[in-house]
Amino acid sequence: MINNNKPKFNKQLERFQPSAINTIFSLAKQLKDDGKDIIDLSIGEPEFDTPEHIKQAAIKAIEENQTKYTPSDGSADLKDAIISKFKRENNLTYQPDEIAIDSGVKPLLFHVMKTILNEGDEVIIPTPCWTSYPGMVILAGGEPTFVPCPQKKGFKLQAEDLKAAINEKTRLVMLNSPSNPTGAAYTVNEMKELTDVLLQYPNLWILADDIYEHIVFNDFINANPVSVEPKLFDRTIILNGVSKAYSMTGWRIGYAAGPQHFMSMLLKVLSQATGCPCSISQAAAIAALDGPQEFLKDWVKIYQQRRDYLVKQLDSIPGISCNSPEGAFYLYPCFTELIGKQTPKGKKILNSVDMVYYLLEEALVAMVPGSAFEYEEHFRLSYAASLSDLEKACARITQAVQALR
């Protein structure tokens, strides 16, 4: 007897779609290939080149044949550079066995969740949130618990909302500062309000995603849970990397700092999931962390000029309101007043997907719908692009919005 049943897939994959950012990026690329003059503001990638001293460190590593396996959780030299970074910039002290390195923050996030979560454990995710958080939680066996953080509250998690979301199934709380997609960042006082709540729940893990830590404006001091409340050291994992600050997105190096009892468990996952991070990229990351840092101030100044220009322009468009964020290189404008309006072709704008596809087709500007970040009636744009492109994008968006009926 022939069994006609087909091989099955992981049932969790039915609960979410591929990253909306990748979908928009692919569509924008297709339109570009078709000859359209697309301004792509969908991808969060610095347009600056990787600094020369970092590239030279990689070349030197190749010439010295540093091309073999390293330990699964990263080289001792890079761990030393990470330890120095935390001491210098965050006043935090870690030992080598409290550091782990992976092939980018994205896989490291997933590996951390696999280390922590059991089937049915709940993870508190403030929204808007990065598109991959919910999918990672689900694939790791957990359940996302979304806590809305509206624009009127600066897109930041409030202590009372955090406390209300915690229940007996809660196992992990996600914090991202500065945030993707909003750029919102927590002050010391704002973070202290959250850590005061977290102190009351000793069975919870805290995961702080600090990948945009260096991109903050107006002398803003970004706060991290352990710096604010050292009593949380034993159950907080801090994630960071070299991609965003040092314009090294393709080098794929992320790192985690946390208590040794956690890292010993994470190492079990890393030893099975990855051989090791790229040895050449690790050498480059050492140069990034130990080398000159002054250029970061110049880059941040450029980002701030772009932010200020875009916020002013977008906020002046009738029907759009735009918050001015503390950091990162994203804006998350609200277009609630445009819901229900019709495009020149007669299609109604009912949600963020409609809005983003309209702006892509009519204004030739690629952005990401708010639904991708679990928060509707907004869209995300990245200003990691030239000012001339941003000026053209604003003019096109203005004209497209004015064409709505």
N, C-alpha and C positions, 0 to 999 in steps of 0.2 A: 504493500500500500504506500502510495506517494503522499508525503506531507507537503502541502502547498504553502504552508506558513513561511513567511520571510523572516530572516534574522532581525531581531529587535534592536532598538537604540535605547540609550539612557532616557527614561521617561521624564526626567527633569528638564530635558532640552525642549519639551513641548511648552514650557512655561515662559519662555522668553525668546526674543529674536536676536540676531547678530547685532552688534553695536550700531546704533543709528548714525554715529559719527562716520563709521566706515561706509555706511550706505550712502550718505550724502556726499562723502568724499569721492566715492566711485561714480556717482551720477554727475558730479561736477567735472570730474576728469573726462567722462564720456562726452559731455557738452563741449569741453575744451577741445577734445579731439575732433569734434564736428565743426570746429572753427568759431565757436562762441567765445566772446571776450568775458570769461568768467572771473570775478574777483572772489577768491576762495577764502572765507573767514571761518571755515568750519573746523580746521585742525589746530589744536593747541601745541604748536611747535615753533620755538624761536627761529627767526629767520637769520640770526647772526651765525657766522661760521664758528666752529669750535676753535677756541684760542690756539695760537701757534705752539705755545709751550706744551700744551696737552697733546697735540698731534705729534710733536717731536718725541715726547716720552713714549708714545706708542711705537714710533719708528725705531727708537733705540731698543725697546723691548724685543721687537722682531729681530733686529740685527744681533742681539745678544742671545737669541734662541730661547726666549721665555715663552715657548709655545707648547708646553706640556700641561698636563692636568695640574690644577691646584686642589687644595682641600675642598670638599663639597660646600662648605660654608665660607669659602673665600680665603685669600692669601693672608698670611700674618702681617705683611707690610701694609696692605690696604686696611686691615683692621686697626693697625696702629694709627694710620692717617685719620680714620673715622673717629677713633677714641680722642685724638687731639682736636678734631673738629668739634665734638660735643663739649669738651672741656673749654675750648676757646670761645665758642659762640653761644653755648647754652648753659655753661657752668654745671654740667652734668658729668659724673665720673662713671665710666664703664671699664670692665675688664675684657680681655680678648674673648673669653668664653661667653660674654654677654652681647656679642656682635655677630651678625650673620649677613652674608652678601649673596645676592641672587642675580639672575639675568634680567634686571629691570624691576621696578617697583610693582608693576602689574602682576607678574607671576609670583612675586614675593607676597603680595596681598592674599592671593589665593592659597599659597602654601601656609601662611599664618592661619587663615580660616580653617584649613584642613587640620591644622594642629589643635585648634581650640574646639571646633564645633562637633557636636553629636547630632544625630537625626532629631529634628524637631526643635533644636535650640533656636531662640529668637535673637536677632541682631538689630539693635536700634540704629537707624540710619536717618539723620536729619536730611530733609529735602528742601530745596533741590540738591541732588547728589550726583556724583560722577556716574556715568552710565553703567560702568562695569560692576559697581558694588552689589546691586541686587542679584545679578546673575552669578557672581562668585559665591555669594551666600547660599543660593539655591543649590549650586553644583557641589558645595561642601556639605550639603545636607541640612542647612539651616533655613530659617524663615525670616525674611526681612520685615521689620516693623518700622514703617515710615512715620516720621514726626515732621509735619509741615512747619516751615520757617518762613513766614511771609516777608515780602519786601518792606512792609511798614516796620518790621522788627530787624531790619538790616540783613535779612536772610540768615539770622543766627539762632541757634538752639537756645531756648530759654530754660532756666533751671526748673520752673514749675512744670513745663511740658516734658522735660526729661524724666522727672520724678513720676509723672502720671503715666508714662509709657512703660516703666519698669514693672515686670511681674515675675512670677516664680519660674517662667521659662526663659527669661532674658539671660543671655550668657555673655554678650559682647556689645559694647557701645563704640560706634564709629565717630571720630571727630576729624575734620579736614579743615585746616587753617593755614594759609588762605585757601579758599574753597574753589574747586572746579564744580559747577559752572559760574558761580556768582562773584568770585573774588573776595567775598566776605572773610574777614579775619577777626579773631577774638583778642581783645585787650586782656591785660593781666587780671583786671577786676571781673571781666565777663567770664574768663576761664575759671577764676576762683569760685564763682557762683556754681559752675558746673561741677568742679571737683568737690565742693562741699556736699553736693548731692551724692556723688559717686563714693565718697567716704562711708556713706551709710549702708552701702551694699558690697560687702567684702568678697562676695562670690562672683562679681562681675569682672571681666577683662575689659581693658580700654585699648583701642587701637587709634593712634594719632598719625594721620597721614600728613606729613609736613613737606611734601615734595616742592611746594611753591614758597617755602620759608623765606628765601632770599629776595623774593619779588614783592616788596611792600613799599608804600609811598608815604611822603610827608613825615619821615622819621618815625613811622609806626613801629612799635615793638611787638612782634608776634609772640603770643604766649603758647606754651605747650604744657600739658597736664602735669608732667613730672617736675618741670621747673617751678611751676606754681605751687604744687603740692607734693613734696618729696615722699610723703607717706604712701603715695600710689605707685612708687617705683616697682614694687614686687608684682604688679599686675597690669603694667602699662607697656605696650610695645610701640616704639616710635619708628615710623618708616620714613625714609628719605632716599635721595638718589642724586645723580649728576645730570639727569636729562634736561630739566627745565632751566636751572640756574646757569649751567655751563654750556648750554646748547649742544648737548651730547645725546639727543634722543635715539640715535641709531647705535650708540655704543652699548646700550642695555646693561647698566649697572644700577642696582638698587640695594639698599642696606637697611637692616633692622637693628635696633638696640632694645634690650629688654633683660629681665632677670635670667640668671643662669638656668633655673629649673624649667623655664619656658624654652630657652634656646636648646637645651639638650633634647627636648621633644621635637622642636622644629628641625633639628639636624637629622632626625630619623626620616622626616618627610623629604628634606633636600637630598639626602643620600640615595633615595629611591627615585625622586622626580627629576633630578638634574645631575649631570656628572659634576659640573662645577661652572662658575661664571667664566666667561672668556678671559684668558690670561692676559691678552694684550689690552683689553678694555680695562682690566683691573689696574694695570700699570698706568694707563692714561688717567684713571680716576684718582690715583695717588697724586699725580701732578696737579689735577684739578683742585683737590682738597688742601694740599700742602703748598701749592704755588701762589702766585699773585692773585689778590682778590679785588684790587681796585677797579678793574674793568667792570665788575658787577654793578658798581655805583653808576657808571656811565650808561649801562644798559637799562637800569631801573629808571634813570632820568628820562630816557627816550620813551620807555613804556608809560611813564606818568604823563608826559606831554601828549601821547596818543590817547590815553584814558581821558584826560581833561577835554581834549578836542571832541572826542566821540560822545561823551556824556552830554556836553553842551549841545551838539548837533542833534543827537537822537531825541533828547528831552524837549527840543523845540518843535518836533514833528507832531502835529495834532493827532491824538490817539495813541501816542507812545509815551511812556514814562520810563526813565532810566536812573537806576541807583548808581552812585559813585562808590566803587568798592575800595577796600583798603589795600588789596594786593592782587597777585596773579596777573594774567593778561586777558581777562574775559569781561564782557558785559552781559547782563541778563535782563534786557528790556522787557517791560510789560506792555501788552497790546490789547488789554481787556476791552477798551472802548471800540476796537475795530471788529470785535466778534459780531457776526451777523451781517457785515457789509458784503457787497458783491464786487467781484472782479470785473474788469471790462468785458470778459467773456461770459459773464453771468453766473459764475460759481461763487457760492457763499463761503466766507471764511468762518469755519465752525470751531477750529482748534489750531494748535501750533503747527501741526503737520501741514494743514491747508496754507497757513501763513508763510511758512518757510518755502514750500514748493511754489507758491505764487511769487515770492521775492526772487527765487532762483530762476523761474521762467520769465518773469517780467522785468526784473531789475538786474538779472544775471549776477546776483550776489548769493554765494553759498553760505548758509548758516545751519544751526542745528535746532530742531524743534524742542520746546520745553518738555514735551512728553517723554523724551529720551532721558531726562533727568528727574522724572517722577514729579513734575510740577508744571501744570498747564498754564496757558495764556501768557507765555514768555518764549523767547528764543535766545540762544546763546551765540555770540560772535566773539571771535578771537581778534585782538588787535596786535598780535605778533605778525604784523604786516607793515609795509611801508606807509608813510603818511599820505603819499600821493594816492595809493590804492584806497586808503580809508576815506579820503576826501571824495573820490569817485563813488565809492560805495554809499556814502551818506547822500550824495546827490541823487543816485539811482533809487535808493530806498525812499527818499522824500517824494520823488516823482511817482513811484509805484503806489505809495500810500495815498497820495492825493488823487490817484485815478480810481480808488475804491469808491463805490456808490452806496 
